[in-house]
Amino acid sequence: MSAPYLFYTTKTIAIPLCGLDADLFRDIVRCKTARFDSSSFTFYLQNTDADRADIELALGKRLYIQVEEPANSVCIRNFFTQDSSPPEELVSDDAYPAGEASPFFSLRWVERLETELRSRKYSPKTRAVYAHYNKALCRHLQKPPESVTREDIKNYLSYQETTNLSASSMNLALSSFRFFYTHVIKQNVACEQRRPRQDKKLPVVFSRNEINAILAAKTNCKHRLLLMLVYSAGLRVSEVVSLKKDHIDISRKVITVISGKGRKDRCTILSSQVIDCLKDYYTHYDIKTWLFPGSPATGHLSVRSAQHICENAMYKAGIEKNASIHSLRHTFATHLLENGTDIRYIQELLGHTSIRTTQQYTHVARRKALKIPSPLDTLENGDD
């Protein structure tokens, strides 16, 4: 009996396809964030809750082996589902995709949760993540959702903290519980639970020299244009890959972002250098709809491919910061702030609902406080 291996690191999920399973290959391709490396014949995804949920849907009830790097642990998943009548107490709830029944989270609850989420127009990824966390809770507690108590949820969140889960992931789990128990179960068991304290981390930003090095590292016109757009307009990676040709108004120097985060439209600036690059790009590529066509060309470039383009540029530029393509967006805001742009305008360009989100960049911008000389540099002056 053959089974695919899933190697989990802190950042990625690698799935080597040693023995080709054509059906599994097609199912993973449907995960929009999956990147296929033809040289190693391996799929790569980010190790996030959303991508974990996507890959679990793709794997379905297949037998697979999960290897976790930090703990050096190996777990065989869906082993008992290979038998027609597995002992219920031995079946892991992970064996079941979001749309199917499980021993602890029945099909009735799956369907009701899906209905409530769809009626509020939640995205497919959010629906998958909410189902994932609620099923994980019931699996951990070994009880159905109608038996879950306030203390159960508190204990589960405490357990998550011991696994070094980030505060943002714990908050997402709590949001999943609050939605399900408030709107589906109609029980007030999650509303009183206080949210975990958020980690107050400063965004990683590049210097102007590093931006020049990143752009210079990309000789491919398409890749260079993608990175220039993210930095020059402050776009999210999902927004830049979703751009269409008619979203860019060269005459007005405006980029229109359609259905950005929170399904909000907004306008942002179009750089003169990007316009020159676009004209060159249009001479090399016959762009009809998507500005960055994917494979097949009927769809756009995947988010993972865009992330890989940035990672490759950083590697070639010799930049070792713990940064990502999203750091280009952080850098856009920080450099505007350093240039004296009003923070309200930056908020509008970034599409932030709250000014408090934009204010995080005031802590990393090189403003007057950072220009104060260190007392070490004034020691040579001696006493007054």
N, C-alpha and C positions, 0 to 999 in steps of 0.2 A: 504494500500500500504506500503510495507516494503522497507527500504533503509539502506545500510551499512553506518557506521560512520567512518570518518577518523579524527584521533586526531593528530594535528601537534604541536610538541614542537620545540624548537630551534635546536634539534639534530635529532629527530626521527619522523617517521610517524607510528602510531599504527592503525591497522585495526582489531577490534574485530569482529569475525564472530558469532554473537549471533544467527542469523537464518541462517543455512548453505545454501549457494548458491553454488552448486557444480561447476557450470560453472565459477563463479567468483573465487572460490578457485583455479581451474586449471589455470585461466588466471594470477593470482598473482604468482603462483608457477613458471610461465615462466619468471618472473622478477628475474634474477639471483641473485640479492642482497637481495631478501626478505628472512627473517628468521622467521620460524613458531615456536611459543611457544605453545606446546601441552597442557601445564598445564592451560594456560589462553585462549587457542584456539584463539590466536591473531597473526597476521602477524606484523613484525617490519621491517621498512626500514629506511635508513638514510634520513634526510631532506635535500637533495641536489637537484640541478636542474635536474640532470640526473635521479634520482630516482623518482622525481615528474613527469617527462615526462613518465617514465616507467609505473607508477601506473595509470596515466591518460589514457594511451593506454590500460591497462588492464580493467579499468572501462568502457571505451567506452562511450555509451550513457545511461548507467544505472543512475538512480536517486540515488544520494548519498549526505550525509550531512558532510560538512567540518567544523571542529572546530579548530580554531587557538588559541593556548595557550597564546602567548604574548599579544595579543589584546583582548583575551576572546570573540572573535567574532564567530558567527555561520552563515554558508552560505549553502543554499540548491542549489546543482548543478544539472543541466539537468532537472529541474522541467518542464520547458515548452517543452522540447523535448519529453515528454510523450504524448503530443497532436499531432495529425497528421498535423496541420497547425499552428505552433506557430508564434506569432507576431515577425518579424525579429528583431525589435529594442530591444526586451526583451531577446533574446537568447545570452547567454555568449559564447564567442569563446572557452572557456575551455571545452565546451560540446563536442567538436569534436576531435577525435584522430588525430595524425600527418598525417595519410594517407587519411583523409577524408576532404570533403569540409566544409566551414564555411561561415557565412554571410560576413565576412571581409577579409578572406584569402581563395580564391576560390581553387577548386581542381586543376585548371590549374597551379596555382603558387606552390601548394604543389608538384605536379608531376615534375615541372621544377626544383625546388630546390632539390628534391630527385635525379633527373638525374645528375645535376651538381656535387652534393656531391659524388654520387656513381662513377662518371667518374674519380674523384680524389682519390678514395678509402678511403673515410672517414669512420670511424667506425659507427656501428649502433647507438651507444649512442650519438655520435656527431651529427648524422643526426637528431635524435629525439630532441635533445636540440636546434639545430638551428631552426627547425620547430617550436618548442615551443616558443622561444623568438620572432620570427617574427610574429607569430599569436598573441602573447600577446601584441606586439606593435600596431598592427592594431586594436585589441579589445579595447585597451586603448584610441586610437585616434578616434575610430568609423569611420574609413575610409579604403578603399582598399589600397594595397601597392603602386600602381602607383600614388597615390595622396600624398604620404608621402614626406615631405620636410626636409631640413637640420635642420630647427628650431624645427620640430616635434621630431626628434631623440634627439636633445639636451634637449628639455623639458622632454622627456620620461626618459632619463638618470637622469635628475635632480629629477624627481618624484621617481625613484628607490632609490636614495640616501636618500630620506625622509622616506623610508620604512626600513631603516637600512640594506639594502642589502650590502654584502661585496664588496670590490673593485674587487676581482677576479671574482665574479658573474657578476658585471657590465661590466668588460672587456670581459667576455664570451658573454654577450648580444651584446656588440658592435661588436665583431668578427662575430656574427651571422648576424647582419645588414650589415656589410661591405661585407661579402660574397654574401648575397642575392642581395643587390642593385648593386653591381659591376658586378657580373657574371650572374645574372638572369635578373634583371630589366634593366641592362646596364645604370644605372644612378649614377652620382657621388654625392650622397647625404650623404654618411656616411664616406667617406675617410678623410674629413677634420676635423671630430670630434676628438678631442684629447682624449686619453685614461685616465680614472680616475687614480689618483696616488695610487700606490700599498701600502698596509699596510706593513711596515717593521717590521714584527714580528720575534722574534728569535724562532728557532725550540725548541720544548720541548725534553729534553734528560733525560735519567735515569743515576743514579750513578751506579758504579759497584756492590754495595751492593743491589741496587734495582733490577738489572738484575738477580742476584743470587736468590733474593726473588721471582721474577716472575717465574723463571724456577723451583724453588723448590715447588711452589704452584701447579704445574701441575704434578700429578702422572701418568696420562694417557700418555702412550708412544707416541701415535700419536700427541697429542696436544703439548707435550713437544718438540718433534722433529720439529714441525711447527714453534714454537717460536724461537727455537735454530737456525733454518735456516735463519729466517728473520734477527735476530741480527748478526749472525756470518758471513753472506754473503752480508748484506745490500740489501736484496730483497724488492721489493714492494709487497704489499699483493696480487695484481693480478698476480704477477710473481710466488710467492710461491705456490699458489693454482693450477697454471697451469703447475707445474713441472711434468715431466714424469720420470720414472725409468731410462730410457736411457739418460737422461739429466745430470746424475750424474756420473762422472768418478772418482771412488774411488782410482784407481791406480795413477792417476795424481793429485788428490786432487783438482779437478776443477768442477765447476757447470756451465753448459751452459744455459743461459737464451735465449729462442727462442721468437722472436717477442715481446720484451719488449716495453716500452713506445716509441712511434714513429716508431713502427714495426722494432726496431733495435735488432739484436742479439748481445750478449756479453758474456764474460766469467768472473766468479768471483771465490773467494777462497772457498775451502771446509775445514772446521775445522776438526782436528783429533778427537775432542770430538763428533762432529756430525757423523763422520764415525762409531764410537763405538755405538752411538745411532741408526744409520741406520741398523747395523748388528742385533741389538736386535729387531728392528722394523720389519725387514724382517722375523724373526722367528715367530713373532706373527701374521703378516698379509701376505696374499698371494697377493703380489703386481704384477700386470701384466703390466698395462700401466701407469695410473695416480698414482703419488706418494701418493696423498691424494684423494682417490675416494670419490665421493659424493653419493647422493641418488637420482636416481639409480646410481649404480657403473659404468655405461657407461660414466658418466660425472665426472668432478672433483668437489671438495669441493667448495662451494660458497664463495665469498668474505665476505659476511655478517657473515657466520659461523666462518670464520677465525678471523674476528674482535671481534666476541662474545667470542671466546676462549681467546683472549688477555684481553678483558675487565674483564672476569671472573677471570683470573690469577691476574690481578692488584687488584681486589677486595679482593681476598683471601690473597694477600701479604700486604694489608693495605696501598696501594699507592693511594693517593688522588690527584695526579697531573692531570691536564687537558690534558691527553695524550691518545694516541691510538696505534694501532699496527704499524702505520707508524713511531711512535717515536722510535721504535727499529732500524729502518733504520737510523734515525737521530743519534742515539746513536752509531751505528756501525761506522759512519763517524767521529763523534766527538772523540771517543776513539782511533781510528787509528791516528788521528791528534795529540792527546795528547801523543801517543806513539812514535811520531817522524816520521810517515810515510809521504812521500812527497805528497803534495796535488794533483799533477798530476796523481799519481797512484790511489788516492782515487776517483778522477774524473772518471777515466777509470772503476774502479770497480762498481761505482754507475750508470754508463751509462749516465752521464751528457754531453750534447752537448757543453755547455759553462762552462769555469772555474769559471765564476762569480757566477753560481749557487752553486758550491761546496764551494766557499769562505764564504758562510753564516756560515759555521761551525767554522770558525776562531773566530767568536764572542762569541761562547759558550764554546770553548775548554779551559781547565784550563792551560793556558800558563803563561809565565813570568809575564805579566801584572796583572794576577789574584793572583799571589803569593806575591805581594807587601803588606807589613803589613799596616793595617789601622792606621791612626794617633791616634785613640782612644786607641789602644793597646800599644802605646809607651808613653802615658802620664805619667806613673809611673816613667819613667826615669828622669823626671824633666828637668829644663833648662840646656843647655850646659854651 
